[in-house]
């Protein structure tokens, strides 16, 4: 499954995004928290900065640059036959130019898993991930790395967990998904209208 299929124009969103640098501030237990404020309510995520340091620093770089502000959760992919489970996908607005892609942190290396409430980073090929994120509703083990599988078997880079606001995540997953998309495999998954991301800020 490719949860990253969002083509974006490459315009600069302001000097703050270009100049911002990664900064992982340790909260209690070394786990920073970020508040995702959406038009449907707030979601609080706790980051596994010690287990997935590269992915967490990348995410916080975008957060500190305010790059997700005025972005959206644009896709809700529901598990066939299980409409209350799946993933929601979010991204910065289209005019944000992404930072350089980061090295992939496989779940086999971090020990993290795609469980209910897991925050993860979307990608195309390994080493191409930038700013698209997704949140799991229900356990999604097929998103974990599986070295026994053929081909690209490295999965996605899980790096955090929702600690408050799963009801908001579930609500977003349940919204109408008859939005237009040019990706045939994603028809019936694009939210109409998308859910606005008002802001993302570190907590505390």
N, C-alpha and C positions, 0 to 999 in steps of 0.2 A: 504494500500500500504506500503510495506517495502522498504524504500529507502536506507537501510543500508547494504544490503547483499553483503559485500565484506570481504572475509576471508583473513586475513593477517598473515604472519609468525611473531613470537614474538622474534625478535632480537633487541638488543640495538642499537640505532642510534647514540650513542655518549654520553659522560658525560653531555653535555649541556642539552640534553633532560631530562635526569634523574634528574638533580639538579634544573632545572628551576622551578620557583614558580609563581603563578598567580600575575599579576600586572595590575590593571585597571587604566590607566592614564586618567584623565578627559580632553577631548578636549573642545572646546567651547560648552556650554550647557551640559557638562558632557557626550558627545557622542564621544568615540574614533573612529578613522577611520583607516582602514587597506587597503593597496594597494595589490591586488592580481595580480601579473604579470604572464601572461600565454604566451604560444607560439602563441596565436591568438590575443593578446593585453591585456591591463590592465583593471581591474575592481576595483573600489573603493567602499568599504562598510562602512557604519556608524553603530555603535553598540549601542543598547539600554541598556547601562550598568546599568541604574537605574531601568528599568522595568524587566530586565532578568539578574541580577547580577551574578548568578551562571554559567549560560551558557556562558556569555560574558567572565568571568574570565577564564573559561576552554578553550575557543577558543584562547584567548590571551596568555595563557600558551603555547599552541602549536606554535603560531606565534612567540613568543619571543624565543622559543627554536629552531626556524628555522626548525620545524618538517615537514612543508608542502613543503619545498624546494625539488625539483625533484619528487614531487608527481604528481597527474594528476586529471583532470576531466575525468572520465572513463565511465560515463553513461549519456545518454540523453533520458529521458522518455517523449515522446510526447503524448499529450492528444488525444485519438482516435477521429478522425474526425476534429481535430483542430491542425494541424501539427506545427503551429507557437507558440503553448503554451505547457507548461509542466514543467519539472524540469531538471536541470543538477546537477550531483553528483560528488563531489571531495573528495580526501583523501590524506594523506601522502603516501610516498613510502612504499613498502611492508616490508622493513627492520626496520621500526619504531615501537618500542614497545609502545603501548598507555599508557597514564596515567590511574589511576583508574577511572572507570565510575562515572558520577555525578548524582545528584538528578534531576529528571525531572521537568522543569518549564513549566507547562501547559499554553496554551493560555488563559484559563479561569482565571488564576491568573495574568498573565502579561498584559492582555488586548491587546496583539499584535495579528496580523492576517497574514495568508499566502496570501499576495497580490502580485501583479506584482513587482518583484525585491526583495522580502523578502529573507533574509538569514536565514537558519534554520539548526538544528542539527539532523542528522539521528540517528536511534536507532533500537534495536530489542524490547525487553520488556522495560517497563518503568524502569529507573534507570540503564540502560546498555549503555547509550550514551557515546562516547569518542570523536573521531576526524572526523568522516565522516560528511561533510556538504553538503547542497544543496541550490540552488537558484531557485526561482520560476519565470517562464515566463508566465505572465497572472495570474489572481487571481485563487487560488487553495483552496477554502474553505473546501474541504473534508480533508485537512491536519490539520485543526484546531480541538481542542478538542470539543467533542459533547456529553455531559453527557446523552443525551436522547437516544443515541445508545447503543446497548448491547455490552458486551465484553470489550476489550481494547478500550476505547473511549476517551483517553487522548491526542490524536493527537501528533504533533511534537512540539519541542521547538523553535519557531521563536525568533530571537534575534538581527536582524539587517536588513538593507536595502541597496540596491545598490543605490549610489548617482551619479555614473559615470561609464559608460562602459556597459550599458544594450545592446548596439549593439553587443558587444563581447559575452555576455551571449546568446543572440538570435542566433548568428552565431554558437556557440558551439552546441546549441540545434538542429540546422539544419544539422549537419555533419553526414556522413554515420554511421549507427549503426548496422553493420553486424558482429561485433566482437563476438568471442566465449565466452560463459558463461555456467556454469553448472547449473544455476538457470533457470528452465523452464519458470517461470513467467516473466523473464527479457530478453528472447530471442528477438532480434530485438531492443535492447536498449543499448547495449554496444558499445562504440565508437571504430572505427577502422580506424586509430590509435587513442588512447586517446590523449587528449590535455594536454601538459605538463604544470605543475605549476612551473615556474622558481623560484619564491620567493613569500613570503607574509611578509610584513613589516608594522609596524605602520606608519601612516602618521603624519608628524609634530613632 
